[in-house]
Amino acid sequence: MATSVTLVVGRLGHMEPFDDSASDWISYDERLTSFLRFNKVPEEDKVHAFLIFIGPKTYGLLKSLTASSLPSSKTFDQLWRILGDHLAPRPSVIGERSIFYRRSQNETESIADFVAELRKLSQSCDFEGFLDEALRDRFVCGLRRVDIQRVLFAEDKKLTFAKAVERALAMEAATKNVAEVQRTEENFSDVHKFNATRKPLQKQVSTKPSGTEGKPPSKHCFRCGSPKHMSKDCVHAPATCFGCGKKGHIQRICQADKRANESNHRKNLKVLSRASDVALNGVTCPEQKLINVCVIINETPLEMELDTGAAVSAISAKQQQRLFPSLQLTATALHLQTYTGALVEPKGVVDVTVQHNGQIHVLPLYVIEQGGPPLLGRQWLQRFRLNWNTIFTCNKLSSALGTTDKGAQAEVSKLLSKYSNLFKEELGYIKGEKAEVFLKEDARPRFLKARSVPFALVPAVEKELKRMEEIGVITPITTCEFATPVVPVVKKDGNIRLCGDYKTTVNSMLDTNRYPLPRVEEIFAALAGGQEFSIIDLNRAYQQVVLAD
């Protein structure tokens, strides 16, 4: 195990050896340079200090890179340049900018994290004087929330990156604050809605003290119920009631809501229970294809079944313990009723932060002891504007997974979001290894002219060549001793795959390592006793292999 080394030259300090699994070389070099300057290491001692601090592993690498002489015979700048060229080669500016311009805000990523990631990607893009505009443009175009984009698009060209970030953060914070206020108001109204019971009026005989006869009853504001001000001075005049939907009062004082409570003291909300087969009077029929909605509850992705027959949204107690074990349930007086009339007593209710398609709300989630799959009911549907494209994408993911375990699908969605870089559509490369091609000693260059391409395929072939050049697979050149014609192959989706006809040029000149292919019987024998099998199909596999120079 690597240990830190302490060099005392008048000041205190320590520096750990370089470990490529913990830090990149550029960051380590910056820290090492600052450390040497802080300790005032003389110029003639920097080489020895450098060789000590980098550790045995990096020193062995440096020694192999300077095989003609010992590392100690080089200057500090020479050693820094040799290791830097090997451990941190200069990336392609075009490739880095391509990654930068395709970066967008992820579903679970905050604006602050998105800004930090954009700044990190821009470091190797060499924007120079164009950096602020490039960051601003990518930031605005990559935002997930359309309402924030709309506000920023309305700004003029004087909008800076810092100002755009400031406004976006303010809108994000405002959305969370509004959701918190709504949660508070809903909790207050729910207490009156479900727990308040109206007592019958009784005639009482009371003796009023002298001086009180004829005193008018106290007046209350008909907008909020407060006795401290008149209705014309109430701040809730522009408010919209959550009970009846009318403006001018709040739900706490709503007369329509009170009349509903008078006629039904105990409100029974109906929740339809779902299963793989729907039972109806002993006759079963296959259920239609379910519609699932992908939401994020307390930063945890969850796939819920859209159920317009359910008044509230609910999950089972087992799912709550597995996905949200830290949530504290609150007792509820709400009674749920199934389609058959059976009463269901919820185990409890909890307020959760729900995100969907850039919308954020704090809503109640009911927990059922013996519940089925998560249900997204009408109470949540009233607060969200659904994006059907997103919903069908979620259903497509469920179909691809081929499982009815909603928890497993949620875990997969969480992993896809966390490791989004691994699932990008762009071409990847095999790291750490390069393929080498060896020619026979008597090999002679062979140059074959290009073959004619059907006119109908010329645009598609040119498009594919341009795409391969943009992702770094091919590089245009003017002269070469070898030349191999390409063969365009039309794929099922209409795109073109370009294949090199190397059997007419290079293949016959290669000095290959002959390896006998195993027979089918040998493969099955090697798989005997196996329990888990997987198939790895790399996209454009041969293009992911980098050839050595």
ZIWOUR-V622056 format. One line per field, one symbol per residue. ss: DSSP state (h for helix, s for strand, l for the rest). phi: phi as a letter, one per 30 degrees, with the letter a starting at -180 (. if undefined). psi: psi as a letter, one per 20 degrees, with the letter a starting at -180 (. if undefined). A space follows every 50 residues. Layout:
ss->???
phi->???
psi->???
This chain:
ss->llllsslllllllsslllllllllhhhhhhhhhhhhhhllllhhhhhhhh hhhlhhhhhhhhhhhlllllhhhllhhhhhhhhhhhhlllllhhhhhhhh hlllllllllhhhhhhhhhhhhlllllhhhhhhhhhhhhhhhlllhhhhh hhhlllllllhhhhhhhhhhhhhhhhhhhhhhhhhhhhhhhhhhhlllll llllllllllllllllllllllllllllllhhhllllllsllllllslll hhhlhhhhhhhhhllllsssllllllssssllsssslllllsssssslls sssssslllllllssshhhhhhhllllllsllllssslllllsssllsss ssssssllssssssssssllllllsslhhhhllllllhhhhhhhhhhhhh hllllhhhhhhhhhhhhhlhhhhlllllllllllslllslllllllslll llllhhhhhhhhhhhhhhhhllllllllllllsllssssslllllsssss lhhhllhhhslllllllllhhhhhhhhlllllllllllllhhhhllsll
phi->.dcdccccbjbclbbdddbddcaddddddddddddddddhddddcddddd ddddjddddddddddcddadeddcdddddddddddddbdddddddddddd dcdbdddccddddddddddddddcchdhdcdddddddddddcdddddded dddddddddcdddddddddddddddddddddddddddddddddccdbddd dbdbcbcdddjcdiddddcbddcbiddcadddcddceddcdddciccjac ddcddddddddddbdcdcccbddcadbcdbhiccbdddedccbdbbchic dbccddbddcdbcbbdddddddcbdddcdcdbcdccbdddjddbcddlbb dbccbahicbbcbdbcccdcdcddcccdddddcccdcddddddddddddd dibcddddddddddddddcdddcddddcbdcjbbdccccddcdbebccdd ddceedceddddddddddddcidbbdbcbadcabdcbdcddddjdccccd ddddbdedcdcccdbdddddddddddddidcbbbcccddhedddcdddd
psi->ppqqppoolhrqrqpqqpoiihqrhggghghgghghhhjlpqhiihgghg hghirhghhhghhhhlhirqhiirrghggghghghghmqprpggghhggg iiprprgjprhghgghhghghihjilhdijgghgggghgghiqhphhggg ghhiraiiprghhggghghghghhghgghhghgghhgghhghhhhpppqq pqpqpqopqqiipjpqqqqqpihijpjirrhhjpijgjqppigijqqirr hhjphhhghhhhinhopopppppqrhpopolipqqpqrpqoqporooljo qppqpooiiphrpqrqhghhhghmhipoqpqqjppqprhiipqpoqhaqq pqoppolippqoqppqppglrcqppoahhhhiiqoqohghghgghhgghh hkqjohghhggghgghhhlhhikqirprqpqiqqqqppqqhjpqqpopqq qppphhigghghghghghhhjjgqpprhqqhqppqqoppprhjirppppp miiiehgiiqnqoppppqrhhhghhhipiqhpqqpoopplghiippqq.
